[in-house]
Amino acid sequence: MSTANLWPSFGQIPIIKTPKIILQEQADHLAVISNNFLSAEIVTTPHISTLNKVSHVLKVTASSVENYSTIVVMIDHDAIKIYPVTVTSRIKAMPVAYQAANEEEYLSLLQKVFEEKETIETIQSLLSQSKAIEMYSRQNKTSSR
C-alpha cells in the first residue's frame, strides 16, 4: 500500500517571463533590425563559486566579419528566485553592474545598456563592416560575370 500524497495544492501558478527569455527576445529583435547582418545568442552558465546562481550573456556575432563576436551584457541571478538580477554592461572597458529588483527595472536597465554610447558604436561598427563586406562580395560577383 502506498502512502498518501503529502504535497500541498500549488493553486494557480503564474507564468513568469524569465530574464533569459527577455534577453532572447532582445537577441531576436537585434537580428530583425540589423537585417540579419548580426546575430545574437544567449550563453548560460552556472556560477562555479556560488551554488544556485546562473549567468546569461548576450553574445553578438557578425558572421560576415569572420564571425567576430562580442559580449554586450551579462545577467546574473539566483536559479530559483530570479529577481533581483544583476545586469552588467560588458562593452565598456570597465564593466558596470546594475541591480534590478523586478522585471520592470530589468527592462529599463537592459535598455540603458543597449543605449550606452559604447554599445551603439560597437553595433554600428559591426553593421557597417558587415554591409561593406556584402557590398564588396556583390560587386565581385557582378564583375566576374
C-alpha positions, -999 to +999 in steps of 0.1 A: +000+000+000+014+034-010+014+065+012-010+093+007+000+123-014+017+147+011+022+176-014+000+207-009-021+222-037+000+247-055-030+266-069-027+288-099+009+291-109+018+324-126+039+322-157+069+344-152+089+357-182+125+349-171+155+372-176+168+347-201+136+348-222+136+386-222+173+385-233+164+360-261+136+383-273+161+411-275+186+389-294+157+382-319+150+419-322+186+427-330+186+401-358+155+417-373+166+454-370+201+445-384+185+426-414+203+395-401+237+411-406+241+405-368+230+375-348+229+372-310+228+342-288+223+337-251+250+316-234+240+303-199+264+290-173+261+281-137+282+300-112+312+279-102+318+298-069+281+302-058+256+274-059+222+281-073+233+311-093+234+314-131+248+338-156+235+346-191+255+366-216+242+382-248+269+375-274+265+394-307+281+380-338+288+395-372+292+364-393+305+382-424+332+398-403+350+365-398+324+355-371+336+383-348+316+383-316+314+404-285+296+401-252+272+430-248+257+423-214+258+397-186+229+388-164+233+371-130+205+358-108+195+331-084+185+299-102+152+297-082+143+332-072+151+351-104+148+386-090+168+406-081+191+403-111+225+419-117+229+435-152+265+441-162+274+461-193+303+442-208+311+466-237+327+492-216+364+490-208+354+488-171+322+467-168+295+484-149+270+464-129+234+475-120+208+458-098+172+452-108+146+442-082+119+432-107+111+428-144+103+464-150+136+476-136+154+448-155+139+460-188+149+496-180+185+485-173+187+465-205+176+495-224+201+516-206+229+492-215+218+490-252+216+528-254+251+533-240+275+551-264+299+521-264+271+497-272+258+518-300+292+524-315+300+487-314+268+476-331+271+504-357+307+493-364+298+457-368+268+466-391+290+489-412+317+463-417+291+436-425+274+457-451+307+467-467+317+431-470+284+422-485+286+451-510+321+441-519+310+405-524+281+415-546+304+438-567+329+409-572+301+385-583+288+411-608+322+420-622+332+383-626+303+376-649 
